[in-house]
Amino acid sequence: DKADGNESATLDFDKARLKIELKGSQVNHAFYFRNFLTKAESNDLVHEISKQAWTQLTNRKLQNWGGVPHQSGTILEPLPDFLKKVSTKLKNSGVFSELPNL
């Protein structure tokens, strides 16, 4: 059911690959899947994110989801429900092999 993120459509990664160049980074590509989220899902996600607190850093703001950075490694935390929906949709579409931080 599309409303709860349980569709099983596989995404075409070759068509969605974006070539990017970031100096000093090991990241050399990203993926963009047009209309991956429905308009309602997108609106819900923006609404939920905007309700959460931000940490002010130098020249940017930050929200941590699913873990807190620590010197000895990330301390994992469960994802909030609104991100579990997106994670399930990503898993069902072949982006993740398993759900993160459950």
C-alpha positions as a printed NumPy array, in Angstrom:
array([[  0.   ,   0.   ,   0.   ],
       [  1.566,   3.282,  -1.098],
       [  0.205,   5.246,   1.856],
       [  2.205,   3.276,   4.414],
       [  5.394,   2.856,   2.355],
       [  4.912,  -0.852,   1.683],
       [  5.061,  -0.755,  -2.1  ],
       [  7.664,  -3.056,  -3.604],
       [  8.621,  -1.143,  -6.76 ],
       [ 12.339,  -1.42 ,  -7.463],
       [ 14.142,   1.813,  -8.257],
       [ 16.335,   2.22 , -11.35 ],
       [ 19.643,   3.344,  -9.841],
       [ 21.395,   3.673, -13.202],
       [ 18.837,   6.205, -14.434],
       [ 18.859,   8.101, -11.131],
       [ 22.647,   8.373, -10.689],
       [ 23.958,  11.936, -10.412],
       [ 27.649,  12.537, -11.007],
       [ 29.07 ,  14.89 ,  -8.41 ],
       [ 32.565,  16.028,  -7.561],
       [ 33.428,  16.959,  -3.992],
       [ 37.04 ,  17.884,  -3.361],
       [ 38.593,  15.756,  -0.659],
       [ 35.564,  13.452,  -0.452],
       [ 35.173,   9.775,  -1.201],
       [ 31.609,  10.466,  -2.361],
       [ 31.468,  10.51 ,  -6.151],
       [ 27.786,  10.047,  -6.861],
       [ 24.306,  10.475,  -5.471],
       [ 20.857,   9.364,  -6.586],
       [ 17.757,  11.396,  -7.312],
       [ 14.418,   9.623,  -7.623],
       [ 11.835,  12.083,  -8.89 ],
       [  8.488,  11.73 ,  -7.09 ],
       [  9.804,   9.04 ,  -4.737],
       [  7.657,  10.564,  -2.009],
       [  4.081,  11.506,  -2.699],
       [  3.121,  15.143,  -2.166],
       [  1.382,  14.157,   1.097],
       [  4.428,  12.186,   2.314],
       [  6.694,  15.107,   1.476],
       [  4.457,  17.593,   3.28 ],
       [  4.21 ,  15.321,   6.34 ],
       [  7.988,  14.909,   6.435],
       [  8.66 ,  18.652,   6.226],
       [  6.008,  19.284,   8.887],
       [  7.514,  16.739,  11.301],
       [ 11.084,  17.931,  10.758],
       [ 10.091,  21.561,  11.299],
       [  8.589,  20.661,  14.715],
       [ 11.89 ,  19.25 ,  15.988],
       [ 14.637,  21.195,  17.768],
       [ 17.753,  22.293,  15.906],
       [ 21.281,  22.558,  17.321],
       [ 22.993,  25.775,  16.199],
       [ 26.553,  25.208,  14.974],
       [ 28.962,  27.61 ,  13.297],
       [ 27.343,  28.602,   9.99 ],
       [ 24.721,  25.827,  10.088],
       [ 22.017,  24.088,  12.079],
       [ 21.837,  20.369,  12.818],
       [ 19.316,  17.688,  13.7  ],
       [ 20.457,  14.152,  14.603],
       [ 18.195,  11.266,  13.67 ],
       [ 18.988,   7.705,  14.648],
       [ 22.129,   8.413,  16.604],
       [ 24.29 ,  10.897,  18.415],
       [ 27.915,  11.457,  17.347],
       [ 30.426,  10.498,  20.014],
       [ 34.244,  10.271,  20.104],
       [ 34.105,   6.48 ,  20.283],
       [ 31.467,   6.218,  17.523],
       [ 27.826,   6.975,  16.986],
       [ 25.486,   6.11 ,  19.833],
       [ 22.537,   4.557,  18.006],
       [ 19.006,   5.621,  18.83 ],
       [ 15.726,   4.433,  17.318],
       [ 14.407,   6.512,  14.441],
       [ 11.259,   8.519,  15.141],
       [  8.056,   7.085,  13.669],
       [  7.882,   9.617,  10.833],
       [ 11.341,   8.508,   9.607],
       [ 10.504,   4.811,  10.031],
       [  7.857,   5.29 ,   7.31 ],
       [ 10.434,   6.721,   4.909],
       [ 12.986,   4.032,   5.864],
       [ 10.429,   1.301,   5.174],
       [  9.704,   2.808,   1.775],
       [ 13.438,   2.957,   0.989],
       [ 13.918,  -0.674,   2.072],
       [ 10.932,  -1.882,   0.044],
       [ 12.31 ,  -0.041,  -2.987],
       [ 15.729,  -1.72 ,  -2.72 ],
       [ 17.745,   1.196,  -1.299],
       [ 18.337,  -0.488,   2.087],
       [ 18.786,  -4.202,   2.585],
       [ 17.369,  -3.89 ,   6.104],
       [ 15.692,  -1.229,   8.199],
       [ 18.126,   0.984,  10.125],
       [ 18.1  ,   1.615,  13.873],
       [ 15.148,  -0.496,  14.95 ]])
